[in-house]
Amino acid sequence: RYATAHAAGRSGACGRRDVRPRTTGVVILNYGDPADTLGCLGSLEGSTDLDLDVVVVHNGPEDDTYRRLADQIGRRADLVATGDNLGYAAGNNVGIDRVLGRDCGLVWLLNPDTVVLPDTLTVLRARLDATPDCGVVGPRLLFPGKPATIWFDGGLVDTTNAVTRHISLGVRERRAPAPQALDVDYVTGASLLVRRSVIEQVGAIPEQY
């Protein structure tokens, strides 16, 4: 999946100025083959906004995969092993705790198979700056291919029928409406940028998820 610069907003809380309010703590959760994770990390290094503190969470023990990651990541990011496969929520929470402990003002969750474009973070941050009552933003996500198709363009919840849907799912990118900021019901955790103050108010990811 590729993250483009379309910001979909979700209302939330914003709060106090943090020690490093302009630093984004990035959490990439790895499981299994590290090739995707390394690709994601490489794309981050091409970002126009490099005020980043990156944590790669290996969702397992310090095994051969962990050692391969350690060899190839070096000092490019902090690498931590959870000891076991904790699942999506608990694994990401390990990384969230780590970046919050370093006083990052924003937290960006990225799936390991996500490749970000250079201006993705710049556009997402600009949307937060322009919308003080927005706590969470996410980009348009594409399935790569010829043609590229949309996987996520904002999420909606039908409370009457208890179903959710991704806006424009499966639509060819070139046939989709021009990207625009939308007020949506949820942002996918595949690429989710959240203010520190929101996590401090509502907590991290519920681990029953």
Buried (B, 14 or more C-beta within 10 A) or exposed (E): BBBBBBBBBBEBBBEEEBEBBEBBBBBBBBBEEBEBBBBBBEBBEEBEBEBBBBBBBBBBEBEEBBEBBBEBBEEBBBBBBBEEBBBBBBBBBBBBBBBBEEBBBBBBBBBBEBBBBBBBBEBBBBBBEEBEEBBBBBBBBBBEEEEBBBBBBBBEEEEEEEEEEBBBEEBEBEEBEEBEBBEBBBBBBBBBBBBBBBBBEEEBBEEEE
